[in-house]
Amino acid sequence: MAATAAKQQALGEITTLLGRGATFEGKLTFEGTVRIDGRFRGEVFSDDVLVIGEGAIVEAEVDIGEVIIQGTVVGNIKAKRSIEIHAPGRVKGDIHTPSLQIDKGVIFEGRSFMEGATKPQAAPPPATPPKPAPTPVK
């Protein structure tokens, strides 16, 4: 619980909240940090942070800067910076992100793609020793 509070402080103030018992359908765009604890269906677009709380149900295509999931997401997620899925989170869909964290106890059904992640560089080819100059014949 303390880790969650510390994480929220690090993210900054939550600017918008869709609380438990609330249902919304449509296209969500925002700046800052948005937390969903209710039900949402549609599309989410932002370069900022989306928090999907425990008990939340989100059926959406998500294109986001960063997302933290503790609830249920059905749909594909594309994050520019990171995706974190914490227990008891559930994700059914493909995820695209350069940084992915999945905790023990999470259910993930889909494919993950880590575009933009640092790729190991191939070792340079071994240097060939220079050929000795031919010796003159006398």
Chimera marker file (.cmm) of the C-alpha trace (Angstrom):
<marker_set name="trace">
<marker id="1" x="0.000" y="0.000" z="0.000" r="1" g="1" b="0" radius="0.5"/>
<marker id="2" x="2.846" y="2.388" z="0.793" r="1" g="1" b="0" radius="0.5"/>
<marker id="3" x="4.378" y="1.616" z="-2.602" r="1" g="1" b="0" radius="0.5"/>
<marker id="4" x="1.136" y="2.647" z="-4.310" r="1" g="1" b="0" radius="0.5"/>
<marker id="5" x="1.018" y="5.939" z="-2.388" r="1" g="1" b="0" radius="0.5"/>
<marker id="6" x="4.658" y="6.635" z="-3.211" r="1" g="1" b="0" radius="0.5"/>
<marker id="7" x="3.999" y="5.853" z="-6.877" r="1" g="1" b="0" radius="0.5"/>
<marker id="8" x="1.043" y="8.256" z="-6.974" r="1" g="1" b="0" radius="0.5"/>
<marker id="9" x="3.144" y="11.019" z="-5.427" r="1" g="1" b="0" radius="0.5"/>
<marker id="10" x="5.839" y="10.401" z="-8.043" r="1" g="1" b="0" radius="0.5"/>
<marker id="11" x="3.238" y="10.676" z="-10.821" r="1" g="1" b="0" radius="0.5"/>
<marker id="12" x="1.932" y="13.967" z="-9.547" r="1" g="1" b="0" radius="0.5"/>
<marker id="13" x="-1.566" y="15.004" z="-8.695" r="1" g="1" b="0" radius="0.5"/>
<marker id="14" x="-4.463" y="13.108" z="-10.246" r="1" g="1" b="0" radius="0.5"/>
<marker id="15" x="-6.232" y="15.702" z="-12.377" r="1" g="1" b="0" radius="0.5"/>
<marker id="16" x="-9.335" y="13.645" z="-13.271" r="1" g="1" b="0" radius="0.5"/>
<marker id="17" x="-11.081" y="10.691" z="-11.654" r="1" g="1" b="0" radius="0.5"/>
<marker id="18" x="-13.754" y="8.365" z="-13.029" r="1" g="1" b="0" radius="0.5"/>
<marker id="19" x="-14.867" y="6.865" z="-9.721" r="1" g="1" b="0" radius="0.5"/>
<marker id="20" x="-16.296" y="3.500" z="-8.738" r="1" g="1" b="0" radius="0.5"/>
<marker id="21" x="-19.861" y="3.090" z="-9.913" r="1" g="1" b="0" radius="0.5"/>
<marker id="22" x="-19.364" y="5.544" z="-12.799" r="1" g="1" b="0" radius="0.5"/>
<marker id="23" x="-19.663" y="4.403" z="-16.419" r="1" g="1" b="0" radius="0.5"/>
<marker id="24" x="-18.438" y="6.342" z="-19.435" r="1" g="1" b="0" radius="0.5"/>
<marker id="25" x="-18.370" y="5.545" z="-23.126" r="1" g="1" b="0" radius="0.5"/>
<marker id="26" x="-16.510" y="7.588" z="-25.737" r="1" g="1" b="0" radius="0.5"/>
<marker id="27" x="-13.161" y="9.117" z="-26.608" r="1" g="1" b="0" radius="0.5"/>
<marker id="28" x="-10.977" y="10.321" z="-23.733" r="1" g="1" b="0" radius="0.5"/>
<marker id="29" x="-8.136" y="12.784" z="-24.288" r="1" g="1" b="0" radius="0.5"/>
<marker id="30" x="-6.373" y="14.531" z="-21.430" r="1" g="1" b="0" radius="0.5"/>
<marker id="31" x="-3.279" y="16.172" z="-19.961" r="1" g="1" b="0" radius="0.5"/>
<marker id="32" x="-1.868" y="15.260" z="-16.559" r="1" g="1" b="0" radius="0.5"/>
<marker id="33" x="-2.790" y="12.099" z="-14.676" r="1" g="1" b="0" radius="0.5"/>
<marker id="34" x="-6.206" y="10.433" z="-15.002" r="1" g="1" b="0" radius="0.5"/>
<marker id="35" x="-7.417" y="7.588" z="-12.791" r="1" g="1" b="0" radius="0.5"/>
<marker id="36" x="-10.243" y="5.261" z="-13.765" r="1" g="1" b="0" radius="0.5"/>
<marker id="37" x="-11.893" y="3.245" z="-10.986" r="1" g="1" b="0" radius="0.5"/>
<marker id="38" x="-15.214" y="2.671" z="-12.772" r="1" g="1" b="0" radius="0.5"/>
<marker id="39" x="-16.114" y="1.383" z="-16.235" r="1" g="1" b="0" radius="0.5"/>
<marker id="40" x="-14.867" y="2.931" z="-19.466" r="1" g="1" b="0" radius="0.5"/>
<marker id="41" x="-15.458" y="1.868" z="-23.061" r="1" g="1" b="0" radius="0.5"/>
<marker id="42" x="-13.990" y="3.584" z="-26.128" r="1" g="1" b="0" radius="0.5"/>
<marker id="43" x="-10.619" y="5.149" z="-26.920" r="1" g="1" b="0" radius="0.5"/>
<marker id="44" x="-7.957" y="6.850" z="-24.809" r="1" g="1" b="0" radius="0.5"/>
<marker id="45" x="-5.361" y="9.238" z="-26.263" r="1" g="1" b="0" radius="0.5"/>
<marker id="46" x="-2.759" y="11.149" z="-24.239" r="1" g="1" b="0" radius="0.5"/>
<marker id="47" x="0.980" y="11.668" z="-23.844" r="1" g="1" b="0" radius="0.5"/>
<marker id="48" x="0.560" y="11.624" z="-20.066" r="1" g="1" b="0" radius="0.5"/>
<marker id="49" x="-0.327" y="9.062" z="-17.362" r="1" g="1" b="0" radius="0.5"/>
<marker id="50" x="-3.375" y="6.802" z="-17.065" r="1" g="1" b="0" radius="0.5"/>
<marker id="51" x="-3.992" y="4.833" z="-13.854" r="1" g="1" b="0" radius="0.5"/>
<marker id="52" x="-6.514" y="2.004" z="-14.022" r="1" g="1" b="0" radius="0.5"/>
<marker id="53" x="-7.449" y="1.194" z="-10.449" r="1" g="1" b="0" radius="0.5"/>
<marker id="54" x="-8.331" y="-2.136" z="-8.899" r="1" g="1" b="0" radius="0.5"/>
<marker id="55" x="-11.916" y="-3.015" z="-9.802" r="1" g="1" b="0" radius="0.5"/>
<marker id="56" x="-11.937" y="-0.822" z="-12.920" r="1" g="1" b="0" radius="0.5"/>
<marker id="57" x="-13.025" y="-2.308" z="-16.244" r="1" g="1" b="0" radius="0.5"/>
<marker id="58" x="-11.671" y="-0.628" z="-19.359" r="1" g="1" b="0" radius="0.5"/>
<marker id="59" x="-12.636" y="-1.840" z="-22.827" r="1" g="1" b="0" radius="0.5"/>
<marker id="60" x="-10.634" y="0.443" z="-25.072" r="1" g="1" b="0" radius="0.5"/>
<marker id="61" x="-7.880" y="1.061" z="-27.546" r="1" g="1" b="0" radius="0.5"/>
<marker id="62" x="-5.295" y="2.972" z="-25.527" r="1" g="1" b="0" radius="0.5"/>
<marker id="63" x="-2.550" y="5.215" z="-26.965" r="1" g="1" b="0" radius="0.5"/>
<marker id="64" x="-0.819" y="6.758" z="-23.966" r="1" g="1" b="0" radius="0.5"/>
<marker id="65" x="2.460" y="8.064" z="-22.558" r="1" g="1" b="0" radius="0.5"/>
<marker id="66" x="2.432" y="5.779" z="-19.528" r="1" g="1" b="0" radius="0.5"/>
<marker id="67" x="-0.150" y="3.425" z="-17.997" r="1" g="1" b="0" radius="0.5"/>
<marker id="68" x="-0.378" y="1.722" z="-14.597" r="1" g="1" b="0" radius="0.5"/>
<marker id="69" x="-2.905" y="-1.109" z="-14.435" r="1" g="1" b="0" radius="0.5"/>
<marker id="70" x="-4.432" y="-2.769" z="-11.377" r="1" g="1" b="0" radius="0.5"/>
<marker id="71" x="-7.867" y="-3.434" z="-12.870" r="1" g="1" b="0" radius="0.5"/>
<marker id="72" x="-9.042" y="-5.097" z="-16.091" r="1" g="1" b="0" radius="0.5"/>
<marker id="73" x="-8.219" y="-3.889" z="-19.599" r="1" g="1" b="0" radius="0.5"/>
<marker id="74" x="-9.657" y="-5.462" z="-22.741" r="1" g="1" b="0" radius="0.5"/>
<marker id="75" x="-8.067" y="-3.931" z="-25.823" r="1" g="1" b="0" radius="0.5"/>
<marker id="76" x="-4.710" y="-3.037" z="-27.283" r="1" g="1" b="0" radius="0.5"/>
<marker id="77" x="-2.387" y="-0.666" z="-25.432" r="1" g="1" b="0" radius="0.5"/>
<marker id="78" x="0.368" y="1.424" z="-27.009" r="1" g="1" b="0" radius="0.5"/>
<marker id="79" x="2.515" y="3.341" z="-24.503" r="1" g="1" b="0" radius="0.5"/>
<marker id="80" x="5.285" y="5.735" z="-25.489" r="1" g="1" b="0" radius="0.5"/>
<marker id="81" x="7.182" y="5.349" z="-22.176" r="1" g="1" b="0" radius="0.5"/>
<marker id="82" x="6.003" y="2.417" z="-20.060" r="1" g="1" b="0" radius="0.5"/>
<marker id="83" x="3.331" y="-0.072" z="-19.065" r="1" g="1" b="0" radius="0.5"/>
<marker id="84" x="3.101" y="-1.417" z="-15.518" r="1" g="1" b="0" radius="0.5"/>
<marker id="85" x="0.646" y="-4.194" z="-14.652" r="1" g="1" b="0" radius="0.5"/>
<marker id="86" x="0.237" y="-4.864" z="-10.929" r="1" g="1" b="0" radius="0.5"/>
<marker id="87" x="-1.743" y="-7.648" z="-9.243" r="1" g="1" b="0" radius="0.5"/>
<marker id="88" x="-4.654" y="-8.233" z="-9.439" r="1" g="1" b="0" radius="0.5"/>
<marker id="89" x="-4.502" y="-6.630" z="-12.910" r="1" g="1" b="0" radius="0.5"/>
<marker id="90" x="-5.761" y="-8.366" z="-16.043" r="1" g="1" b="0" radius="0.5"/>
<marker id="91" x="-4.962" y="-7.427" z="-19.624" r="1" g="1" b="0" radius="0.5"/>
<marker id="92" x="-6.466" y="-9.069" z="-22.695" r="1" g="1" b="0" radius="0.5"/>
<marker id="93" x="-4.914" y="-7.541" z="-25.800" r="1" g="1" b="0" radius="0.5"/>
<marker id="94" x="-1.611" y="-6.662" z="-27.414" r="1" g="1" b="0" radius="0.5"/>
<marker id="95" x="0.761" y="-4.231" z="-25.750" r="1" g="1" b="0" radius="0.5"/>
<marker id="96" x="3.434" y="-2.044" z="-27.379" r="1" g="1" b="0" radius="0.5"/>
<marker id="97" x="5.963" y="-0.232" z="-25.168" r="1" g="1" b="0" radius="0.5"/>
<marker id="98" x="9.690" y="0.307" z="-24.706" r="1" g="1" b="0" radius="0.5"/>
<marker id="99" x="9.414" y="-0.540" z="-20.961" r="1" g="1" b="0" radius="0.5"/>
<marker id="100" x="7.189" y="-3.280" z="-19.496" r="1" g="1" b="0" radius="0.5"/>
<marker id="101" x="6.678" y="-4.417" z="-15.897" r="1" g="1" b="0" radius="0.5"/>
<marker id="102" x="4.368" y="-7.328" z="-15.057" r="1" g="1" b="0" radius="0.5"/>
<marker id="103" x="4.024" y="-8.370" z="-11.420" r="1" g="1" b="0" radius="0.5"/>
<marker id="104" x="3.439" y="-11.879" z="-10.106" r="1" g="1" b="0" radius="0.5"/>
<marker id="105" x="-0.282" y="-12.654" z="-9.951" r="1" g="1" b="0" radius="0.5"/>
<marker id="106" x="-1.188" y="-10.685" z="-13.084" r="1" g="1" b="0" radius="0.5"/>
<marker id="107" x="-3.165" y="-12.289" z="-15.912" r="1" g="1" b="0" radius="0.5"/>
<marker id="108" x="-1.927" y="-11.221" z="-19.354" r="1" g="1" b="0" radius="0.5"/>
<marker id="109" x="-3.419" y="-12.701" z="-22.506" r="1" g="1" b="0" radius="0.5"/>
<marker id="110" x="-1.946" y="-11.226" z="-25.654" r="1" g="1" b="0" radius="0.5"/>
<marker id="111" x="1.316" y="-10.303" z="-27.320" r="1" g="1" b="0" radius="0.5"/>
<marker id="112" x="3.929" y="-7.838" z="-26.168" r="1" g="1" b="0" radius="0.5"/>
<marker id="113" x="6.100" y="-5.741" z="-28.450" r="1" g="1" b="0" radius="0.5"/>
<marker id="114" x="8.952" y="-3.669" z="-27.103" r="1" g="1" b="0" radius="0.5"/>
<marker id="115" x="9.674" y="-1.185" z="-29.878" r="1" g="1" b="0" radius="0.5"/>
<marker id="116" x="12.084" y="1.522" z="-28.944" r="1" g="1" b="0" radius="0.5"/>
<marker id="117" x="13.773" y="-0.659" z="-26.356" r="1" g="1" b="0" radius="0.5"/>
<marker id="118" x="17.533" y="-0.592" z="-26.445" r="1" g="1" b="0" radius="0.5"/>
<marker id="119" x="18.695" y="-3.386" z="-28.683" r="1" g="1" b="0" radius="0.5"/>
<marker id="120" x="21.949" y="-5.144" z="-27.903" r="1" g="1" b="0" radius="0.5"/>
<marker id="121" x="24.534" y="-4.073" z="-30.404" r="1" g="1" b="0" radius="0.5"/>
<marker id="122" x="26.235" y="-6.738" z="-32.467" r="1" g="1" b="0" radius="0.5"/>
<marker id="123" x="29.888" y="-7.266" z="-31.705" r="1" g="1" b="0" radius="0.5"/>
<marker id="124" x="32.122" y="-5.558" z="-34.241" r="1" g="1" b="0" radius="0.5"/>
<marker id="125" x="33.798" y="-7.932" z="-36.686" r="1" g="1" b="0" radius="0.5"/>
<marker id="126" x="37.221" y="-9.079" z="-35.552" r="1" g="1" b="0" radius="0.5"/>
<marker id="127" x="39.996" y="-6.893" z="-36.856" r="1" g="1" b="0" radius="0.5"/>
<marker id="128" x="42.108" y="-8.573" z="-39.508" r="1" g="1" b="0" radius="0.5"/>
<marker id="129" x="45.815" y="-8.121" z="-38.968" r="1" g="1" b="0" radius="0.5"/>
<marker id="130" x="47.510" y="-6.146" z="-41.730" r="1" g="1" b="0" radius="0.5"/>
<marker id="131" x="49.301" y="-8.272" z="-44.289" r="1" g="1" b="0" radius="0.5"/>
<marker id="132" x="53.054" y="-8.013" z="-44.041" r="1" g="1" b="0" radius="0.5"/>
<marker id="133" x="54.740" y="-6.211" z="-46.901" r="1" g="1" b="0" radius="0.5"/>
<marker id="134" x="56.387" y="-8.599" z="-49.362" r="1" g="1" b="0" radius="0.5"/>
<marker id="135" x="60.105" y="-8.933" z="-48.835" r="1" g="1" b="0" radius="0.5"/>
<marker id="136" x="62.183" y="-8.121" z="-51.888" r="1" g="1" b="0" radius="0.5"/>
<marker id="137" x="63.909" y="-11.128" z="-53.481" r="1" g="1" b="0" radius="0.5"/>
<marker id="138" x="67.645" y="-10.735" z="-54.201" r="1" g="1" b="0" radius="0.5"/>
<link id1="1" id2="2" r="1" g="1" b="0" radius="0.2"/>
<link id1="2" id2="3" r="1" g="1" b="0" radius="0.2"/>
<link id1="3" id2="4" r="1" g="1" b="0" radius="0.2"/>
<link id1="4" id2="5" r="1" g="1" b="0" radius="0.2"/>
<link id1="5" id2="6" r="1" g="1" b="0" radius="0.2"/>
<link id1="6" id2="7" r="1" g="1" b="0" radius="0.2"/>
<link id1="7" id2="8" r="1" g="1" b="0" radius="0.2"/>
<link id1="8" id2="9" r="1" g="1" b="0" radius="0.2"/>
<link id1="9" id2="10" r="1" g="1" b="0" radius="0.2"/>
<link id1="10" id2="11" r="1" g="1" b="0" radius="0.2"/>
<link id1="11" id2="12" r="1" g="1" b="0" radius="0.2"/>
<link id1="12" id2="13" r="1" g="1" b="0" radius="0.2"/>
<link id1="13" id2="14" r="1" g="1" b="0" radius="0.2"/>
<link id1="14" id2="15" r="1" g="1" b="0" radius="0.2"/>
<link id1="15" id2="16" r="1" g="1" b="0" radius="0.2"/>
<link id1="16" id2="17" r="1" g="1" b="0" radius="0.2"/>
<link id1="17" id2="18" r="1" g="1" b="0" radius="0.2"/>
<link id1="18" id2="19" r="1" g="1" b="0" radius="0.2"/>
<link id1="19" id2="20" r="1" g="1" b="0" radius="0.2"/>
<link id1="20" id2="21" r="1" g="1" b="0" radius="0.2"/>
<link id1="21" id2="22" r="1" g="1" b="0" radius="0.2"/>
<link id1="22" id2="23" r="1" g="1" b="0" radius="0.2"/>
<link id1="23" id2="24" r="1" g="1" b="0" radius="0.2"/>
<link id1="24" id2="25" r="1" g="1" b="0" radius="0.2"/>
<link id1="25" id2="26" r="1" g="1" b="0" radius="0.2"/>
<link id1="26" id2="27" r="1" g="1" b="0" radius="0.2"/>
<link id1="27" id2="28" r="1" g="1" b="0" radius="0.2"/>
<link id1="28" id2="29" r="1" g="1" b="0" radius="0.2"/>
<link id1="29" id2="30" r="1" g="1" b="0" radius="0.2"/>
<link id1="30" id2="31" r="1" g="1" b="0" radius="0.2"/>
<link id1="31" id2="32" r="1" g="1" b="0" radius="0.2"/>
<link id1="32" id2="33" r="1" g="1" b="0" radius="0.2"/>
<link id1="33" id2="34" r="1" g="1" b="0" radius="0.2"/>
<link id1="34" id2="35" r="1" g="1" b="0" radius="0.2"/>
<link id1="35" id2="36" r="1" g="1" b="0" radius="0.2"/>
<link id1="36" id2="37" r="1" g="1" b="0" radius="0.2"/>
<link id1="37" id2="38" r="1" g="1" b="0" radius="0.2"/>
<link id1="38" id2="39" r="1" g="1" b="0" radius="0.2"/>
<link id1="39" id2="40" r="1" g="1" b="0" radius="0.2"/>
<link id1="40" id2="41" r="1" g="1" b="0" radius="0.2"/>
<link id1="41" id2="42" r="1" g="1" b="0" radius="0.2"/>
<link id1="42" id2="43" r="1" g="1" b="0" radius="0.2"/>
<link id1="43" id2="44" r="1" g="1" b="0" radius="0.2"/>
<link id1="44" id2="45" r="1" g="1" b="0" radius="0.2"/>
<link id1="45" id2="46" r="1" g="1" b="0" radius="0.2"/>
<link id1="46" id2="47" r="1" g="1" b="0" radius="0.2"/>
<link id1="47" id2="48" r="1" g="1" b="0" radius="0.2"/>
<link id1="48" id2="49" r="1" g="1" b="0" radius="0.2"/>
<link id1="49" id2="50" r="1" g="1" b="0" radius="0.2"/>
<link id1="50" id2="51" r="1" g="1" b="0" radius="0.2"/>
<link id1="51" id2="52" r="1" g="1" b="0" radius="0.2"/>
<link id1="52" id2="53" r="1" g="1" b="0" radius="0.2"/>
<link id1="53" id2="54" r="1" g="1" b="0" radius="0.2"/>
<link id1="54" id2="55" r="1" g="1" b="0" radius="0.2"/>
<link id1="55" id2="56" r="1" g="1" b="0" radius="0.2"/>
<link id1="56" id2="57" r="1" g="1" b="0" radius="0.2"/>
<link id1="57" id2="58" r="1" g="1" b="0" radius="0.2"/>
<link id1="58" id2="59" r="1" g="1" b="0" radius="0.2"/>
<link id1="59" id2="60" r="1" g="1" b="0" radius="0.2"/>
<link id1="60" id2="61" r="1" g="1" b="0" radius="0.2"/>
<link id1="61" id2="62" r="1" g="1" b="0" radius="0.2"/>
<link id1="62" id2="63" r="1" g="1" b="0" radius="0.2"/>
<link id1="63" id2="64" r="1" g="1" b="0" radius="0.2"/>
<link id1="64" id2="65" r="1" g="1" b="0" radius="0.2"/>
<link id1="65" id2="66" r="1" g="1" b="0" radius="0.2"/>
<link id1="66" id2="67" r="1" g="1" b="0" radius="0.2"/>
<link id1="67" id2="68" r="1" g="1" b="0" radius="0.2"/>
<link id1="68" id2="69" r="1" g="1" b="0" radius="0.2"/>
<link id1="69" id2="70" r="1" g="1" b="0" radius="0.2"/>
<link id1="70" id2="71" r="1" g="1" b="0" radius="0.2"/>
<link id1="71" id2="72" r="1" g="1" b="0" radius="0.2"/>
<link id1="72" id2="73" r="1" g="1" b="0" radius="0.2"/>
<link id1="73" id2="74" r="1" g="1" b="0" radius="0.2"/>
<link id1="74" id2="75" r="1" g="1" b="0" radius="0.2"/>
<link id1="75" id2="76" r="1" g="1" b="0" radius="0.2"/>
<link id1="76" id2="77" r="1" g="1" b="0" radius="0.2"/>
<link id1="77" id2="78" r="1" g="1" b="0" radius="0.2"/>
<link id1="78" id2="79" r="1" g="1" b="0" radius="0.2"/>
<link id1="79" id2="80" r="1" g="1" b="0" radius="0.2"/>
<link id1="80" id2="81" r="1" g="1" b="0" radius="0.2"/>
<link id1="81" id2="82" r="1" g="1" b="0" radius="0.2"/>
<link id1="82" id2="83" r="1" g="1" b="0" radius="0.2"/>
<link id1="83" id2="84" r="1" g="1" b="0" radius="0.2"/>
<link id1="84" id2="85" r="1" g="1" b="0" radius="0.2"/>
<link id1="85" id2="86" r="1" g="1" b="0" radius="0.2"/>
<link id1="86" id2="87" r="1" g="1" b="0" radius="0.2"/>
<link id1="87" id2="88" r="1" g="1" b="0" radius="0.2"/>
<link id1="88" id2="89" r="1" g="1" b="0" radius="0.2"/>
<link id1="89" id2="90" r="1" g="1" b="0" radius="0.2"/>
<link id1="90" id2="91" r="1" g="1" b="0" radius="0.2"/>
<link id1="91" id2="92" r="1" g="1" b="0" radius="0.2"/>
<link id1="92" id2="93" r="1" g="1" b="0" radius="0.2"/>
<link id1="93" id2="94" r="1" g="1" b="0" radius="0.2"/>
<link id1="94" id2="95" r="1" g="1" b="0" radius="0.2"/>
<link id1="95" id2="96" r="1" g="1" b="0" radius="0.2"/>
<link id1="96" id2="97" r="1" g="1" b="0" radius="0.2"/>
<link id1="97" id2="98" r="1" g="1" b="0" radius="0.2"/>
<link id1="98" id2="99" r="1" g="1" b="0" radius="0.2"/>
<link id1="99" id2="100" r="1" g="1" b="0" radius="0.2"/>
<link id1="100" id2="101" r="1" g="1" b="0" radius="0.2"/>
<link id1="101" id2="102" r="1" g="1" b="0" radius="0.2"/>
<link id1="102" id2="103" r="1" g="1" b="0" radius="0.2"/>
<link id1="103" id2="104" r="1" g="1" b="0" radius="0.2"/>
<link id1="104" id2="105" r="1" g="1" b="0" radius="0.2"/>
<link id1="105" id2="106" r="1" g="1" b="0" radius="0.2"/>
<link id1="106" id2="107" r="1" g="1" b="0" radius="0.2"/>
<link id1="107" id2="108" r="1" g="1" b="0" radius="0.2"/>
<link id1="108" id2="109" r="1" g="1" b="0" radius="0.2"/>
<link id1="109" id2="110" r="1" g="1" b="0" radius="0.2"/>
<link id1="110" id2="111" r="1" g="1" b="0" radius="0.2"/>
<link id1="111" id2="112" r="1" g="1" b="0" radius="0.2"/>
<link id1="112" id2="113" r="1" g="1" b="0" radius="0.2"/>
<link id1="113" id2="114" r="1" g="1" b="0" radius="0.2"/>
<link id1="114" id2="115" r="1" g="1" b="0" radius="0.2"/>
<link id1="115" id2="116" r="1" g="1" b="0" radius="0.2"/>
<link id1="116" id2="117" r="1" g="1" b="0" radius="0.2"/>
<link id1="117" id2="118" r="1" g="1" b="0" radius="0.2"/>
<link id1="118" id2="119" r="1" g="1" b="0" radius="0.2"/>
<link id1="119" id2="120" r="1" g="1" b="0" radius="0.2"/>
<link id1="120" id2="121" r="1" g="1" b="0" radius="0.2"/>
<link id1="121" id2="122" r="1" g="1" b="0" radius="0.2"/>
<link id1="122" id2="123" r="1" g="1" b="0" radius="0.2"/>
<link id1="123" id2="124" r="1" g="1" b="0" radius="0.2"/>
<link id1="124" id2="125" r="1" g="1" b="0" radius="0.2"/>
<link id1="125" id2="126" r="1" g="1" b="0" radius="0.2"/>
<link id1="126" id2="127" r="1" g="1" b="0" radius="0.2"/>
<link id1="127" id2="128" r="1" g="1" b="0" radius="0.2"/>
<link id1="128" id2="129" r="1" g="1" b="0" radius="0.2"/>
<link id1="129" id2="130" r="1" g="1" b="0" radius="0.2"/>
<link id1="130" id2="131" r="1" g="1" b="0" radius="0.2"/>
<link id1="131" id2="132" r="1" g="1" b="0" radius="0.2"/>
<link id1="132" id2="133" r="1" g="1" b="0" radius="0.2"/>
<link id1="133" id2="134" r="1" g="1" b="0" radius="0.2"/>
<link id1="134" id2="135" r="1" g="1" b="0" radius="0.2"/>
<link id1="135" id2="136" r="1" g="1" b="0" radius="0.2"/>
<link id1="136" id2="137" r="1" g="1" b="0" radius="0.2"/>
<link id1="137" id2="138" r="1" g="1" b="0" radius="0.2"/>
</marker_set>
